[in-house]
Amino acid sequence: MHSSSRQPTEIEHEPLPAELADSLREDSATQGWNLMILALHHVFHRLGWIFKTETVLIPAFLDVIAGAGWIRGCLPVLNRFGQSLPPLLASSHLRHARRKTNWVLGTSLLMGLLFGVLSLLCWQLDRRPWPGMPLIFLAIYTMFFATSGINQMAFNTVQGKLIAAARRGRLMSLGGVGGSCVAILAAYLLLTPWLSLSSGAAFARVFGSTAISFTVAGLILLLIRERPDPREATPSRASRVLLNVWRTLRDDAPFRCLAAVTILFMCTFLLFPHYQWLGRVTLDSSGSDLMWWVILQNASVGLFSWLAGACADRYGYRIVLRCEILAAGSIPLVALGLSAWLTPETRGWYALVFFLLGLIPVTVKSLFNYALELTREEHHPHYLGTLSVCMAVPVCGAPLVGWLLDRDPTLVFLAVALLISLGGGLTFLLHEPRASA
């Protein structure tokens, strides 16, 4: 007993080989540098995102060029489709890429290009309305989210490669708080004067700012320090990738439980485009209200990112997900209550809904970070792609939800709240990866 108990101590104090010691020092220094670069990238990413907020500005733009509830209901479908199948199909190529950061850089630049095209198209709205503009917008929107889905998967893969698990919460906190502060300042200074212009001029400026921000976010990654991975075999075919999704869900019980939690939680996206509609229809909200909704939502993203990141680094992501999802289940109920109790004179309190909605993107980030801890680094792209597919499952019914909202919004909001709460209940069955680490 004594000899066996002393052996680990003797091994721990053996001098490290010189090459290994240099490697560890380099890894520690490089990891701190990369954490700051990735956080800065996220700051500009958030700056671009505030000008295309899915709960406020994008639905408001679609109401300008279209107006029907079922068209607005297409947004979550196209959003999640773009962020599910394309990342999954690209996951094998990403896994075999020697430099994962190049994928984040390239997709960020493409995201900027797509919104640059949309900005140019918006300049024509005031001169000559196009009957086909809704279809053109939805096509660009779909391409954007296909690119964004691959971008998100690549970013998470990069942080899985370059940032230790116990420091990923710090990255979430720095990027979330910094991004929210910069985005809020930009929205406060720019959105009110822009939204007071004609629709075409307003959204041309809004989407042009998004294009510039995504482009800068991509270029920042030229500063990253990433060692190339060794060359591996040819990427898998699409049919094999899809088969691996089934095998992962069948054979990995902890991930299967995460998939069930994710599917139920993602029902929240069924209502994402409709919170602003509910406020405008019932409370006669104005362009100034839209600006404050955007600001409060992004402020809460920063606050919740800091809280979730700090708690996750200390206690793990399971307890963080439990609190986040159970809280998310209350948002539809809060929206219904405020829309019923408030008046146009007291409509300012409806902004509380958008403050709470800042929790949603933070929860999505927590789901991906939790998934990273369930498997080894070489399997990260596949697990992230598979989780993205699970996220798309519930939003297939979004057009139907949009159609039902025009008839009985109360029933729809209550049903979604129940489904999200069931997902929160399932978090009590989740495995804690760090307990067995």
C-alpha positions as CSV (number, residue, x, y, z in Angstrom):
1,M,0.0,0.0,0.0
2,H,2.7,2.4,0.9
3,S,4.8,1.8,-2.1
4,S,1.8,2.2,-4.4
5,S,0.7,5.4,-2.7
6,R,4.2,6.9,-3.1
7,Q,4.6,6.1,-6.8
8,P,2.3,8.8,-8.2
9,T,4.2,11.4,-6.0
10,E,7.5,10.3,-7.4
11,I,6.2,10.4,-10.9
12,E,4.7,13.9,-10.4
13,H,8.1,15.3,-9.3
14,E,10.1,13.8,-12.2
15,P,11.6,16.6,-14.3
16,L,9.9,17.2,-17.6
17,P,11.8,16.7,-20.8
18,A,13.0,20.1,-22.1
19,E,10.9,19.8,-25.3
20,L,7.7,19.0,-23.3
21,A,8.3,21.8,-20.8
22,D,8.8,24.3,-23.7
23,S,5.6,23.0,-25.3
24,L,3.6,23.4,-22.1
25,R,4.8,27.0,-21.6
26,E,4.0,27.8,-25.3
27,D,0.6,26.2,-24.9
28,S,-0.1,28.3,-21.8
29,A,1.0,31.6,-23.4
30,T,-0.7,30.8,-26.7
31,Q,-3.9,29.8,-25.1
32,G,-4.2,33.2,-23.3
33,W,-3.5,35.0,-26.6
34,N,-6.0,33.0,-28.5
35,L,-8.6,33.5,-25.9
36,M,-8.3,37.2,-26.3
37,I,-8.4,37.1,-30.1
38,L,-11.4,34.8,-30.1
39,A,-13.2,37.1,-27.6
40,L,-12.4,40.1,-29.8
41,H,-13.8,38.2,-32.8
42,H,-16.9,37.6,-30.8
43,V,-17.3,41.3,-29.9
44,F,-17.5,42.2,-33.6
45,H,-19.7,39.3,-34.3
46,R,-22.1,40.5,-31.7
47,L,-21.9,44.0,-33.2
48,G,-23.0,42.7,-36.5
49,W,-25.7,40.6,-35.0
50,I,-27.4,43.5,-33.1
51,F,-28.3,45.0,-36.5
52,K,-30.0,41.9,-37.6
53,T,-31.7,40.8,-34.3
54,E,-34.0,37.8,-35.1
55,T,-36.6,38.9,-32.6
56,V,-36.9,42.6,-33.7
57,L,-35.2,43.9,-36.8
58,I,-35.4,41.0,-39.2
59,P,-39.2,40.4,-38.6
60,A,-39.8,44.1,-38.8
61,F,-38.1,44.2,-42.1
62,L,-40.1,41.3,-43.4
63,D,-43.3,43.0,-42.2
64,V,-42.3,46.0,-44.4
65,I,-41.8,43.9,-47.6
66,A,-44.4,41.2,-46.9
67,G,-46.6,41.3,-43.7
68,A,-48.2,37.8,-43.5
69,G,-47.8,35.8,-40.3
70,W,-47.0,32.6,-42.2
71,I,-44.2,34.3,-44.1
72,R,-42.8,35.6,-40.8
73,G,-43.1,32.0,-39.5
74,C,-40.7,30.9,-42.3
75,L,-37.9,32.6,-40.5
76,P,-37.2,30.0,-37.8
77,V,-37.4,27.2,-40.3
78,L,-34.9,28.7,-42.7
79,N,-32.8,29.8,-39.7
80,R,-32.5,26.3,-38.2
81,F,-32.3,24.5,-41.6
82,G,-29.3,26.6,-42.5
83,Q,-27.7,25.9,-39.1
84,S,-28.3,22.2,-39.1
85,L,-27.8,20.3,-42.4
86,P,-25.0,22.4,-43.9
87,P,-22.9,22.2,-40.7
88,L,-23.5,18.5,-40.5
89,L,-22.4,17.9,-44.1
90,A,-19.4,20.1,-43.6
91,S,-18.4,18.5,-40.2
92,S,-16.2,15.8,-41.8
93,H,-14.3,18.3,-43.9
94,L,-13.8,20.5,-40.9
95,R,-12.5,17.6,-38.9
96,H,-9.9,16.8,-41.5
97,A,-8.9,20.5,-42.0
98,R,-5.4,21.2,-40.8
99,R,-6.3,24.8,-39.7
100,K,-9.8,25.0,-38.3
101,T,-9.5,28.8,-37.9
102,N,-9.5,29.3,-41.7
103,W,-13.1,28.0,-41.7
104,V,-14.2,30.6,-39.2
105,L,-12.4,33.3,-41.1
106,G,-13.9,32.3,-44.5
107,T,-17.4,31.9,-43.3
108,S,-17.3,35.3,-41.5
109,L,-16.3,37.0,-44.7
110,L,-19.0,35.3,-46.6
111,M,-21.6,36.3,-44.0
112,G,-20.5,39.9,-44.5
113,L,-20.7,39.6,-48.3
114,L,-24.3,38.3,-48.1
115,F,-25.5,41.2,-46.0
116,G,-23.6,43.6,-48.2
117,V,-25.7,42.4,-51.1
118,L,-28.9,42.8,-49.1
119,S,-27.9,46.3,-48.1
120,L,-27.5,47.3,-51.8
121,L,-30.9,45.8,-52.6
122,C,-32.5,47.8,-49.8
123,W,-31.5,51.1,-51.5
124,Q,-33.9,50.2,-54.3
125,L,-36.9,49.8,-52.0
126,D,-37.8,53.5,-51.9
127,R,-37.5,53.9,-55.7
128,R,-39.3,50.8,-57.0
129,P,-40.9,48.2,-54.7
130,W,-40.2,44.7,-55.9
131,P,-43.0,42.1,-55.7
132,G,-40.3,39.4,-55.5
133,M,-38.4,41.0,-52.7
134,P,-39.7,38.7,-50.0
135,L,-38.4,35.6,-52.0
136,I,-35.0,37.3,-52.6
137,F,-34.7,38.2,-48.9
138,L,-35.6,34.6,-47.8
139,A,-33.1,33.2,-50.3
140,I,-30.3,35.4,-48.9
141,Y,-31.4,34.7,-45.4
142,T,-31.2,30.9,-46.0
143,M,-27.7,31.2,-47.5
144,F,-26.6,33.4,-44.6
145,F,-27.7,30.9,-42.0
146,A,-26.2,28.0,-43.8
147,T,-22.9,30.0,-43.7
148,S,-23.6,31.0,-40.1
149,G,-24.2,27.4,-39.0
150,I,-20.9,26.3,-40.4
151,N,-19.3,29.4,-38.8
152,Q,-20.7,28.5,-35.4
153,M,-19.6,24.9,-35.7
154,A,-16.1,26.0,-36.8
155,F,-15.8,28.5,-34.0
156,N,-16.8,25.9,-31.3
157,T,-14.4,23.4,-32.8
158,V,-11.6,26.1,-32.7
159,Q,-12.3,26.8,-29.0
160,G,-12.4,23.1,-28.3
161,K,-9.0,22.8,-29.9
162,L,-7.4,25.9,-28.5
163,I,-9.1,26.7,-25.2
164,A,-9.2,24.3,-22.2
165,A,-12.6,23.2,-21.0
166,A,-12.3,25.1,-17.7
167,R,-11.6,28.4,-19.5
168,R,-14.3,28.3,-22.1
169,G,-16.7,30.0,-19.7
170,R,-14.2,32.8,-19.5
171,L,-14.3,33.2,-23.3
172,M,-18.1,33.2,-23.2
173,S,-18.0,35.9,-20.5
174,L,-15.4,38.2,-22.2
175,G,-17.0,37.9,-25.6
176,G,-20.5,38.3,-24.3
177,V,-19.9,41.3,-22.1
178,G,-17.6,43.0,-24.5
179,G,-19.8,42.4,-27.5
180,S,-22.9,43.6,-25.7
181,C,-21.3,46.8,-24.5
182,V,-20.0,47.7,-28.0
183,A,-23.3,46.6,-29.7
184,I,-25.5,48.5,-27.3
185,L,-23.5,51.7,-27.8
186,A,-23.8,51.4,-31.6
187,A,-27.5,50.7,-31.4
188,Y,-28.1,53.6,-29.1
189,L,-26.3,56.0,-31.3
190,L,-27.4,54.8,-34.7
191,L,-30.7,52.9,-34.7
192,T,-33.0,55.7,-33.7
193,P,-31.9,58.1,-36.5
194,W,-31.7,55.3,-39.0
195,L,-35.1,53.9,-38.2
196,S,-36.6,57.4,-38.6
197,L,-35.6,57.3,-42.3
198,S,-37.6,55.7,-45.1
199,S,-37.7,51.9,-45.0
200,G,-35.2,51.4,-47.8
201,A,-32.6,53.9,-46.5
202,A,-33.0,52.7,-42.9
203,F,-32.5,49.0,-43.6
204,A,-29.7,49.7,-46.2
205,R,-27.7,51.3,-43.3
206,V,-28.7,48.6,-40.8
207,F,-27.6,45.7,-43.0
208,G,-24.6,47.5,-44.3
209,S,-23.3,47.9,-40.7
210,T,-23.9,44.1,-40.3
211,A,-21.8,43.4,-43.4
212,I,-18.9,45.5,-42.1
213,S,-18.9,44.0,-38.6
214,F,-18.8,40.4,-39.9
215,T,-16.0,41.3,-42.2
216,V,-13.9,42.8,-39.4
217,A,-14.7,39.8,-37.2
218,G,-13.3,37.5,-39.8
219,L,-10.1,39.5,-40.5
220,I,-9.3,39.6,-36.7
221,L,-8.7,35.8,-36.9
222,L,-5.6,36.4,-39.0
223,L,-4.0,37.0,-35.6
224,I,-4.8,33.6,-34.2
225,R,-2.0,31.1,-33.3
226,E,-3.0,27.6,-34.3
227,R,-0.8,24.7,-34.9
228,P,-1.8,22.7,-38.0
229,D,-3.3,19.3,-37.3
230,P,-1.6,16.3,-38.9
231,R,-3.0,15.2,-42.3
232,E,-5.7,12.6,-42.1
233,A,-7.7,10.5,-44.5
234,T,-10.2,11.7,-47.0
235,P,-13.4,13.3,-45.5
236,S,-16.4,11.0,-45.2
237,R,-19.2,11.0,-47.8
238,A,-22.5,12.6,-47.0
239,S,-24.3,9.3,-46.6
240,R,-21.8,8.1,-44.1
241,V,-22.0,11.4,-42.1
242,L,-25.8,11.0,-41.9
243,L,-25.4,7.3,-40.8
244,N,-23.0,8.5,-38.1
245,V,-25.7,10.8,-36.8
246,W,-28.0,7.8,-36.2
247,R,-25.2,5.8,-34.6
248,T,-24.3,8.6,-32.3
249,L,-27.9,9.0,-31.1
250,R,-28.3,5.2,-30.8
251,D,-25.1,4.4,-28.9
252,D,-24.3,7.5,-26.8
253,A,-26.8,7.7,-24.0
254,P,-25.5,11.0,-22.5
255,F,-25.7,12.7,-25.9
256,R,-29.1,11.2,-26.6
257,C,-30.4,12.8,-23.4
258,L,-28.8,16.1,-24.5
259,A,-30.5,15.8,-27.8
260,A,-33.9,15.4,-26.2
261,V,-33.3,18.5,-24.0
262,T,-32.1,20.4,-27.0
263,I,-35.2,19.6,-29.1
264,L,-37.6,20.7,-26.4
265,F,-35.7,23.8,-25.6
266,M,-35.5,24.8,-29.3
267,C,-39.3,25.2,-29.4
268,T,-38.5,28.7,-28.1
269,F,-37.5,29.6,-31.6
270,L,-41.0,29.0,-32.8
271,L,-42.0,32.3,-31.2
272,F,-38.8,34.3,-31.9
273,P,-40.2,36.4,-34.8
274,H,-43.5,36.9,-33.0
275,Y,-42.6,38.7,-29.8
276,Q,-42.2,42.0,-31.6
277,W,-45.4,41.4,-33.5
278,L,-47.3,40.8,-30.2
279,G,-45.9,44.1,-28.8
280,R,-46.7,46.1,-31.9
281,V,-50.2,44.7,-32.4
282,T,-51.4,44.9,-28.7
283,L,-49.4,47.9,-27.5
284,D,-49.0,50.0,-30.6
285,S,-45.2,50.0,-30.2
286,S,-43.0,52.4,-32.3
287,G,-39.6,52.5,-33.9
288,S,-38.1,53.9,-30.7
289,D,-39.5,50.8,-28.9
290,L,-37.7,48.6,-31.3
291,M,-34.4,50.3,-30.6
292,W,-34.8,49.8,-26.8
293,W,-35.9,46.2,-27.3
294,V,-32.7,45.5,-29.3
295,I,-30.5,47.3,-26.7
296,L,-32.0,45.5,-23.7
297,Q,-31.8,42.1,-25.4
298,N,-28.1,42.6,-26.1
299,A,-27.5,43.9,-22.6
300,S,-28.9,40.8,-21.2
301,V,-26.8,38.6,-23.5
302,G,-23.8,40.2,-21.9
303,L,-25.1,39.8,-18.4
304,F,-26.2,36.2,-18.9
305,S,-23.0,35.3,-20.7
306,W,-20.9,36.5,-17.7
307,L,-23.1,34.7,-15.2
308,A,-23.3,31.5,-17.2
309,G,-19.5,31.5,-18.1
310,A,-18.5,32.1,-14.5
311,C,-20.8,29.3,-13.1
312,A,-19.8,26.9,-15.9
313,D,-16.1,27.2,-15.3
314,R,-16.7,26.5,-11.6
315,Y,-19.6,24.0,-11.5
316,G,-19.9,22.6,-15.1
317,Y,-22.5,23.2,-17.8
318,R,-25.2,20.8,-16.5
319,I,-26.4,23.1,-13.7
320,V,-26.1,26.1,-16.0
321,L,-28.3,24.5,-18.6
322,R,-30.9,23.5,-16.0
323,C,-31.2,27.1,-14.8
324,E,-31.2,28.6,-18.3
325,I,-33.8,26.3,-19.8
326,L,-36.2,26.5,-16.9
327,A,-36.0,30.3,-17.0
328,A,-36.6,30.2,-20.8
329,G,-39.8,28.4,-20.2
330,S,-41.2,31.5,-18.5
331,I,-40.6,33.9,-21.4
332,P,-43.8,33.1,-23.4
333,L,-45.9,33.5,-20.2
334,V,-44.3,36.8,-19.4
335,A,-45.0,38.0,-22.9
336,L,-48.6,37.0,-22.7
337,G,-49.1,38.6,-19.3
338,L,-47.5,41.9,-20.2
339,S,-49.4,42.2,-23.5
340,A,-52.6,41.6,-21.6
341,W,-52.0,43.9,-18.7
342,L,-50.1,46.8,-20.2
343,T,-51.6,49.7,-22.1
344,P,-50.0,51.8,-24.9
345,E,-49.0,54.4,-22.2
346,T,-47.2,51.8,-20.1
347,R,-45.8,49.7,-23.0
348,G,-42.2,50.4,-22.0
349,W,-42.4,47.5,-19.5
350,Y,-42.9,45.1,-22.5
351,A,-39.1,45.5,-23.0
352,L,-38.7,43.0,-20.1
353,V,-39.6,40.2,-22.6
354,F,-36.6,41.1,-24.8
355,F,-34.3,41.3,-21.7
356,L,-35.3,37.7,-21.0
357,L,-34.8,36.7,-24.6
358,G,-31.1,37.5,-24.2
359,L,-30.9,34.2,-22.4
360,I,-31.7,32.2,-25.5
361,P,-28.4,32.7,-27.5
362,V,-26.4,32.1,-24.3
363,T,-28.3,28.8,-23.7
364,V,-27.5,27.7,-27.3
365,K,-23.8,28.4,-26.6
366,S,-24.0,26.5,-23.3
367,L,-25.5,23.5,-25.2
368,F,-22.6,23.4,-27.6
369,N,-20.0,23.8,-24.9
370,Y,-21.6,21.0,-23.0
371,A,-21.5,18.8,-26.1
372,L,-17.7,19.5,-26.4
373,E,-17.2,17.8,-23.0
374,L,-19.0,14.6,-24.0
375,T,-16.4,13.4,-26.5
376,R,-12.7,13.7,-27.6
377,E,-11.4,16.6,-29.6
378,E,-11.3,14.7,-32.9
379,H,-15.1,14.1,-32.7
380,H,-16.0,17.7,-31.9
381,P,-17.2,18.7,-35.4
382,H,-19.4,15.6,-35.7
383,Y,-21.0,16.1,-32.3
384,L,-21.6,19.8,-32.9
385,G,-23.1,19.0,-36.3
386,T,-25.3,16.3,-34.9
387,L,-26.5,18.7,-32.2
388,S,-27.3,21.3,-34.8
389,V,-29.5,18.8,-36.6
390,C,-31.4,18.2,-33.3
391,M,-31.9,22.0,-33.0
392,A,-33.7,22.1,-36.4
393,V,-36.3,19.4,-35.5
394,P,-38.9,21.5,-33.7
395,V,-38.8,24.6,-35.9
396,C,-40.1,22.6,-38.9
397,G,-43.6,23.6,-37.5
398,A,-42.8,27.3,-37.5
399,P,-45.0,28.3,-40.5
400,L,-47.9,26.4,-38.9
401,V,-47.3,28.3,-35.6
402,G,-47.3,31.6,-37.5
403,W,-50.6,30.7,-39.1
404,L,-52.1,29.7,-35.7
405,L,-50.9,32.9,-34.1
406,D,-53.2,34.9,-36.3
407,R,-56.1,32.9,-34.8
408,D,-55.2,32.0,-31.1
409,P,-51.9,33.4,-29.9
410,T,-52.6,32.6,-26.3
411,L,-52.8,28.8,-26.9
412,V,-49.7,28.8,-29.0
413,F,-47.6,30.7,-26.4
414,L,-48.9,28.4,-23.6
415,A,-48.0,25.3,-25.5
416,V,-44.5,26.5,-26.3
417,A,-43.9,27.4,-22.6
418,L,-44.9,23.9,-21.6
419,L,-42.6,22.2,-24.1
420,I,-39.6,24.3,-23.0
421,S,-40.3,23.6,-19.3
422,L,-40.4,19.8,-20.1
423,G,-36.9,20.3,-21.6
424,G,-35.8,21.9,-18.3
425,G,-37.1,19.0,-16.4
426,L,-35.1,16.6,-18.5
427,T,-31.9,18.4,-17.5
428,F,-32.1,16.5,-14.2
429,L,-31.2,13.4,-16.2
430,L,-28.1,14.9,-17.9
431,H,-24.7,13.4,-17.2
432,E,-22.0,15.6,-15.7
433,P,-18.8,15.0,-17.7
434,R,-16.5,16.7,-15.2
435,A,-17.6,14.2,-12.5
436,S,-15.9,11.4,-14.3
437,A,-12.9,13.5,-15.6
